Amino acid sequence: MANLSSLAAIEYQVFFVAGQSNAVGVADKEPLLNDVFPNYFLSTPKDFVQVYHILNQRLEPLTLGLNHNSNTNWISHGPEVGFLQYLFDHEHVSSDKPALLFKYAYGGTSLAIDWNVNNPDSHYYSLINHYKNFLDIIYLNGDTVSPKALLWIQGESDGGEKSKKYGDRLYTFIRQFRYDILKQTNIKKAFPVISARMKNNKTLDQQQDKVENRDGHFATIPSKGLSLSEDGIHYDTQGLWDMGLRLGEKYLKMERSNSSSKLYLDLLPYPNPVKHTETLRIRTRQSLKCEYVQINLLDILGRKIHSTQIEQIELNEVGLDLSLVRFQLSYLASSVYFINAKYQSCGEENISGVITKQFVVNF
């Protein structure tokens, strides 16, 4: 393992890259070095940007195009090149803020089958097992990790009939991934999962929208304008670079939003609008303990229809379903309604406040 210092323990920012062929990337590093991006900061390896080489089971400096996708022998690079460059340019990766790439991707893989969390032989569990081996090496050297983000570049293999359930599968995948990663490190803070929009697939885009509405730490970037290779399916060197820059920009926006927000509680009514269900579930985005939380159901004029108070509640943000309360909606007319949450003495700073979110009943 390459240590930045033989005297001090290192805390690595871990960035995961997973998915299918556009996560694997292109086997072409020369245009990146010589023609398009001659000033790429990793044109020579840096000790403060490491990669876990899965086949060799060791940490080593990330070398452009050689060891990115270390679970295969394919020499390639993907969107992580632009992503790391963006973080480096904005001082989020440096000798004082070392980063570690954990990349596990295979071309032609689907979420319905190959990454299915209900399949013990899937790539998902192979990734998790490799991560456990990685942590053994980290801890043996006295270092620590902080999971920061998953860049999930996948979806093309889930077209057709499979696309109709893509949102549910992706939401389940994200929840399970966060849980399995965070439980290894005793960290409760949910990390972002960022994906790219699909090319010319409206159904998959809509399925991604469903996940964004359900998960407060999931976001997408546009794929429009990213240049493709001759096959019209895979992104070329420029396209992958630009995708990485967009991923980096989105990640830092999400990080700033999470760190600067004074609201410790943010409600995510689900589903919204309510159509073929009589129950509205309330989810939260952040993890904290509160003296009490009062949830009020209001009509469009602000009149209270229902109220529930929960005392000494611990909210959990790691991606597991959390229902503060379930409102039976069968007696409501189709209209706009509001969820109003009053929270008292939350978190270490004893924050109190009120949040109101709109939802629609449309039977």
N, C-alpha and C positions, 0 to 999 in steps of 0.2 A: 504494500500500500504506500502510496506517495503522500507523506505528511508535509504540510506547509511548515511546520515547526516541530522539532524533536522535543521541545520543552512544554508546549501548550497543547491542550486538547483542541480539536477542531469541531465546530458545529457546521455541518454541511446543509445548505439549502438543497433539497432534493426536488428535481423536476422530472416527472414521469412523462414519457412519450409512448403511446400505445395505439394500436389499430391495425390497419391493413396497408396496402402498397404505397399510398401517399404519405403514410407515416414512415414507412421504410425509406422512401425517397429514391433518388436517382444515383446510379453508379458513375458519377461524373464530377470529379472535384476540380479539374483543370480550369474550366470557365470561371468557377468561383474564385480561384486564386489569381488567375492571370488576366482575364478579360473583363469580368463583370465587377468583382469586388476585391481589388488588389489590396485594400486596406483592412480586410477582415482581421479582427483582433486575434483570432485563433489560427491565422495562417502559420504561426509557429505555436506549438503547444504551450499552455500556461498551467502551472501547478495548481492555480486556484480554480480551474475548471476540470473536474475529474469525471470519468465515466466508469461505471461498474461493468467490467467485461464478464459477461455471464458465462461464456464458454471456458474462460481461464480462471474464473472466480477470483478476480482481483480488481483493485482500483488502479487506474492509470490515467495520465493526462489525456484529455480528449484530443485526438489527432484528426484533422479534417479528412473526412471520407474513409477513414481506415477502421475505426472501432466504435462507431456510433451504434449500429444495430448489432451488438455483440452476441446476440442469441443465434445469429446465423453467420455464415462465412461470406455473405454478400458485402462487398466493399461499397458503401453508399453513405449519403447524407440526406436528411429530411428537413422539415421546417424548423428543427431545433437550431440550425445555424443562424437564421435571422432572429429567432427568439432570443438566443443568448447574446447576440450583438446588440439588440435593443436594450436588454437589461444592463449590459456593460456600458453602453452609451449613457444610460440614465443612472449610473452608479449604484446599481443593485446587484452587480456581480463584480467582485474585485478581490484583491488579496485579503482584505478585511471581511469580505462577504463571499466566501468560497461557495461554489455551486457544484452539484453533482448530477449528472445525467443518468437516469435509469430508463433505458429504452428497450421495449419488447414489442416487436411488431412483425406481422407476417402478411404477405400479400394474399388477396383473395379470401380473406376470412370474414365471416359474418357474425353479427351479435346474436342472431337467433340460434346458431349452432356452435361455432368455434369459440366464442367468448361467453357462452351461456353460463351464468353462475350456478345453474342447477345441474350442470354437467361436471362431475368431479374430474373428468379427463380433459377438460377444455383448456385452452390457452390461458384463461383467467387464472386457474389454480396453479398452472405452471409459473405464471408471473409472480403470484403471491409466494410460492415456495422459493423462488429465486430471491425474492426480496428478503425473506427470512435468512437465507444464507448470507446475503449481503450485510444484514444487520449483525450477524455473528462476527464478521470481519471488522465492521465498524467498532463494535463494543470491545473486541479483543484488543484493538489499538487504543482504547480509551477515548474514542471520539463519539460524537452524537450527531443526530440528524433532525431536521425539521422539514417534514413534507410540505411543499409549497404549492404545487399545482400538478394536475394531470392534463396533458394535451392529448385529446382523444380525436384522432384523425381516422374516421371510419364511417361506413354507411353504404358505400356503393354496392356491396354484396348483399344488402338487405332490401333490395328493390322488389318490385312485384307484390305478391301477396304478403311477404314478410314485412313490407313497409308499414302495413296497417297497425302492427303491434310494436313498431320500433320504439315509439316513445315510452311505452310501459317497460320494455326490455332495457332501454337505456337508463331510465330512472332507477330500476332495480339494480342494474350494474353499478351505477354511481354510488348508490347507498351502500352496497356491499363492499365496493372498493374502498371507500372512505373508512368504513368500519374495520376492514381487515388491515388496512395500512396503519390507522391511528391506534388500534389496540396494541400494536407491536411497540409503540413508543410512548404510551400513556399520555398522548396529547389529545385534547378534546376539541380544539379549534378546527372547524371544517375548512378544508382548502378548496380553492376554485377548481372546477373542471371546465375546460374550454374546448370547444369543437368548431370545425369549419362547416359552413353551410354546404349542402350538396349541390352539385352541378346539375341544373335542369331537372330537378326532382321535387316538385311542389309538395308531394305527399310527405317525403322525408323532412322537408323544411317545416311543415306543419307539425310533424311529430316532435321535432326539436323544440318548437314553440311550446308544446305541451310540457316538456321537461323544464324549460325556463320558468314557466308559470308555477311549477310544483317545487322547484329546487332553487333557493335563493342564492346558491353559489355555483350555478351552472350558467354559462353564457356561450354565445356563438359569435363568430366573425364572418363577414361576407366573403364569398369566394369569387364574386364578380370582378373581372379584370385580371385575375391571376393567370399567367400565361401557361399554356399546356404544351406537352411534347407532341410529336407527330401523330401519336395514336389517338389524341383527343380525349384521353382518359386520365393520364397521369400528368402532374405538374412538372415542368422543366426546372432547371436550376434557378432561373429568375422567379418563376412562380412560387417555388418552395421558399426562396429567400423572402419574398414579399409576404407570403403567408406567415412566416415566422415573425416578421415585424408587426403584423396585425395581431398575432397572438400575444406578443410581448406588450404591445400597447394596451390590449384588453386586460391582460393580467395586472399591469400596474394600476390601471383605473380601478379594478376590483379591489386591489390591495389598499389603495388610498381611501376608497369608499368605506372599507371595513375598519380601517384604523382611525379615520377622522370622524366617523359618525358618532353623535352623542346619544343616539337612540339605541338602547340596549335590547329593545324588543321590536321586531318588525313582523307584522301579521301577513300571512299569505293564505287568504281564503282559497279553498280548493274543494270541488271544482268551481270554476268561475268563467262563464255563467253556469248556474245549476240548471240542468235540463232533465235528465232521466234518473234523477236520484232525489230522495227526500231528506238527505242528510248533508249538511255543510261541515266539512272538517277544517279546523284551524291549525295551521302549522307555524313554526317560528324559524327565524334565520340564525339566531345567536344563542349561545349557551350561557346561562346565568341562573343564580338563585334569587328568588323574589320573596318578600314577606307575604305579598298577595298579588294576584292578578284578577281583575274583574272584567268579564267579557259581557258587553251589551249588544243586543241586536236592535237596530233602529230602522224605522221606515224612512221614506224619502223626505219627510218633513222633520226628521230628527226625533220622533217620538219613540220611547222605549217600548219594545215588544217583549223582550225577554232579557234576563240578566242572570249571570252565574259568577260566583266568586270562588277562587281557589286559593287557599292559604298555604304558606310555606311550600311553594312549588319550585322545583328545579327543572328548568327548561334545558333541552339538549339539542345541539345543532349538528351532531355528527352525521346526519343524513338519515337517521331512522325516523319513521313516522311518529309524530307527536300530536295527539288530539287533546287540546285543552278541554274542549267541550263540543258536543254534537248538537246542533239545533235541528229539530224536526220542522221541515218547511212545507209540509203538505197542505197546511191551512193557509199559506200565504198566496196572495194574488201575484201574477207576473208583474214585476216592477223592479226598480232599483232600490237596494237596501244598503245598510252600512253596518260594519262590525266596528265597535268602539272598545278599545282595550285601555283600562286604567291600571297602571302598574306602580307598585309601591316598594321602595327600598330594595332595588335590584342591583346585584353585583357588589364588588368591593367598595365602590364609591357611593352606594346607596342611592342610585338614580331613581327618580320617580317621574312619571309623565303620562301622557295620553296619546294614543295612536288611533286613527280612524281609517279604515279601508272600505272601499265600495265593492259590492258584488251585485250580480243580477240573477234574479229568479225568472226563468223562462220555460214554463212547462208547456 
